């Protein structure tokens, strides 16, 4: 592991992947908050191997958001995507992996925050947690999560895994006394509350050195979501947002939604977009409701940013039938109409 300031990066594995691909030019992309790391990593890579690097200025929100189109325009040999991984393909023995997307090799490489666990946090963990605990974390917090797990009380049994904002491979969530999420902010912790609002979910934010219950944050957003669904019940005009990000693009789903709305006597249009924002939605004042086919979290976490309702495919039938009493938040993550 190679240390860069407060980060750890699997440099040897990245260099090995570039060597196997015989890449002579790449585009390097990363989340907005770690562009300093991206520039440093790029400089190190150029010192070690003969490769020309372009730096992506676009946002990279997850492993589903890769700049393949940019790579094709530039004619580079590969994309080096730093910061996100697919939990299904990632494991400790192989941290960096290559996936072919539309004939473009994409090197997925994590980075890890190198943050020590304060003694007061370790003590607090011992007081708060009991029973069966699941420790979950996005890949960038794996090092911290492993450290934190060592401070769990001896009478606490636990399991752990990597998660994303819309994916967890944990089954039988209700068998755990607590879900302990290690991540900056409460975005990832809310994943579990969406799946089961009755879960006890705590979040440890290493950047702030705080452990807190996410219940109040969840309840606030949940109430806004219900109000948003209510506003949809008298809608007539819909717009289906066909997201063009490589890992989110789903034309078949957009067409299925359009057929369903037509069969139910609703009017609809399809809008192609790479990003979703209130500025985009405000350009279509005649639209009553927007249906998102991209990242499912857009229709929950950002709900207070939109002047018009934004819903996901799994929520469309509730709107069509008008049966709000049958609405379940779990449908939020169901990106289909079946």
N, C-alpha and C positions, 0 to 999 in steps of 0.2 A: 504494500500500500504506500502511496506517495502522498506526503503531506504538503498542502498548499494553504498557508494561513490557518483558518479554522476548518478546513475541509480535508477529507481523505479521498483520493481517487485511485482506482485500479489501473495505473498508468501502463504497466507491463502488458496487461490484457488488451488495452486499447491499441498499443503499438503492435501487438501480435495480430490483432484483427485487421489493421491497416496493411500489414505486411502480407497476410494471407490473400487479401483482396487485390494486392499490387496497386493500391490506390495512389495516384499521383496528384489528384485534386479532390477536395471535399468541401462540403458546406457544413459548418459547425453551428448547431442550434442548441439553445438552452432556455430554461425558464427566465422570466424577466429579472427576478431578484438576484440572479447569480451570474450576471454578465461579466463581472470582474473575474470570476473563476474561469469562465469560458475563454476570456482573452489570455489569461495566464496559461491555461491548458494548451491553447493553440500555439502559444510561443514555445512551450516545452516540446510539443509534438514536432514543430518545425525544426527545432534544434536536434531532434533525434532521428527523424526520417525525412526523406526528400518528398515533401508534399506541399502543394499550394492550397491555402485555406481561405475560403470566403466565410464571413460571419453573418449569420442570419439576423435580421432586425425584427422578424416577426415574433409574435408570442408563441410559446410552446407550452400548452396547458396539460399535456399528458402523453402517454405513449401512443395514443390514437391521433395525435396532432403532429404530423411529420411533414416537413416541407419538400415533399417529393416533386411537386410541380416546379419549385424553385431550382431543385437539383437538375431537372430536365432542361430548364431554360439555360442554366449555366453550363450544362454538359459535363458536370463533375462525375467522378467515379463512384462516389458514395456520400451518404449523409452520416455525420457523427452527431447523434442525438444524446445530449448529456442531461441527465437528471431524472429520467423516467424509465421504467421497465415494465414489461408485462409480468405480473406475479406468477403466471402459469409457466413462463419460460425461464424465469430467473431462479437461480439457487446459489448458495454460498460457494460451491466449487466451480461455478462458471458465472461470474458476475457480469461479464460482457458477452453479448451474443449478437449475431447478425441475422436480420430478417429481410427477405426480398419483398419489396413493395412496388408493384407496377414496374418491375424490371430494374429497380434501383436498390442496391444494397444499403440497408440502414443498420448502422452500428449503434446498438443501445448500450449506453455506459452510465452507470449510476455514479453519484458522488455521495459522500457521507459527511454529515456534520460531526465534528469532533468536539463534543461538549461534555465536560465533566458533570457528574451528578453531585449537587451540594449535599452536605450532611443533613441539613434540615429537611430536604426532600426525602431522603432515605428514611428518616425518622417518621415523617408524615405518612409515607407509604405503609409502614408497619402498623400505624394506628388506624388507618382508614380501611385497608383491604382485609378481606377474610373469605374463606370458602374456596370456590373454584373460579379462577380468574383467567380471562383471555387477554393477552398483551398483543395489541395490533399496532402497526406502524407503516407509513409509507417508506419506501426503500432508503431514502436519504437519512432516516432516523434509526436505521438498523443498529448501528454501533451503540448509540445511546440507549436504545431499548434493551439490548443485551446487558448493558451495564445495570440498567434499572431493575431488570428481572432478578439480578443477584441480590438485591436488597429486599425482595419480597419476604414476608415472614415465613418461617420454616413450616408452619402448619397450613400454608396456602399452596394449593396445587395450581399449576398454570400451563397453558399452551400458548404458542405465539405464531404469528405469520405476518407477511407483508400484505397491505391492502392498497387500494386506490380509492378515489372519491366515489366510484360506482361499482367497485368489485371487492368481494370478500369470499373466500372459499370456506368460510366457517359454517358448518351445519349445526343444527340444534342450538341456536343462540340462547334459548331460554334455559339451558342447563347451566349457564354460568352465573355466578353471583354478581360479578362485575366484569365489564369490558374496560380495560385500561388502554387508552390510545396515547401513543407517544408521537407528538407532531406539533408544529407551530400553528397556532390558531385552532379553531374547533371544526374546520371543514370536514376533516376525515372522521372525527368523532361523531358527527351528525349522520354519517352513513349508517351507523348502527341504530340510531333513533328512528331513521326512516324505515329501516327493515323491521324494527320492533320498538314502538314508542315506550313500551313498559320496561325496557332494559335500563339497568343502572350503568351509566357510561361516564367515566372520568377521563379527563384529558390532562396529560402532563406536557406542558410547553417548555422545552429545554431552553429556549431563548429568554423566557421570562422567569424560569425557575419556579413555576407555579403548577399546582395540581388543583383542578376545579371540576365541578359537576357541570355538564353542558345542558342540563334540563331547561334552564331559563332561556337560553339561546334558542333551543329547539322549539319551545312553546311559542316564542314570539314569531318565529318564521312560520310555524305550523298554522297559527291563527291567521296570518296574512295569506297563506296558501288557501285555506278554506274560504276566506272572503273572495279571493281571486276566482275560485271555482264557481262560487255563487254568481259572480258577474257574468259567467259564461252561459248561464242557463237560458237567457233570452236572446242569445246571439243568432244572427242570420248569416253573416259574412265571415268566412274563415280564410286564413292564409297559412299554407303549409311551408315551413322554412326548411328547404332542402339544403342541408349543410354540406359544403363541398370539401371539408377537410378529409384527407385521404382515409383516415381510419374511422370516420363517422358517416361518410357518404352512403346513402341508402335510397336510391331512386325507386326501388321496388316498394319500400315502405311508403314513400311519398305518394306513389300511384295508388296504393291500397287505401290510404287515407282519403284520397280524392274520390275514389269510387264509393267508399262508405258514406262520405258526406253527400255525394250526389244522390245515392239511393235513399238518403234520409231527407232529401229536398232542401239541403243547405247549399249555398254558393261558396265556391272556394277558388283560390288561385295558388300557384306554386311560386315561391320566391327563392332564388338561389343565393346563398350567402356563405362567406367563410367565417364571419364572426356575428354574434347576436348582441345587439345593444338597443337601448331605448331610442337612440338617434335613428337607427334603422327602422324600428317599428313605427316611429312617429311620421315617417314618410308615407305611410298608408293609412290615412285617417278614416277611410271607409271600412276598414277591417275591424271586426269586433273582437276576434280571438285569433291568436297566432299559435300554431302547433309546431313544436320543436322536434326535429328528427335527429339532432346531434347529441351533445353531452346531456344526459338526463338531469344533471344537477343545475342546469341553467334555469329550469322551471321551478326551482325551490330556493336555493341560496340567494339568488339575485331578484327574487320576486318583488321586492320593494323598489327596484330600479325601473320597473316598467309601468307605463301609464295604462297599457292595455294588458289583458290577461295573456299569459304564456303557459301553455300546457304541454304535456307529453302524450304520445300516442296511446299509452295505457289508460289515460284519463278521458279520452274522447268519448267512450261509451257512456260514462257518467253524464257528460254534457248533453249527449244526444237523447238519452232517456230521461234526464232531469231528476234521476234518483240519487240525490245527494246523500241520503241516509245510508246508501250502499257503498259510498266512496271509502276506499282504503288507501292510505298513504303508500303502501307497498307497490301500488300500480304506477307510482311515479317512476320507478326504475324499470318498469316493463316497457321496453321500446318496441311494442307491437300493438296491434289492435285486436288480437285474438283473445 
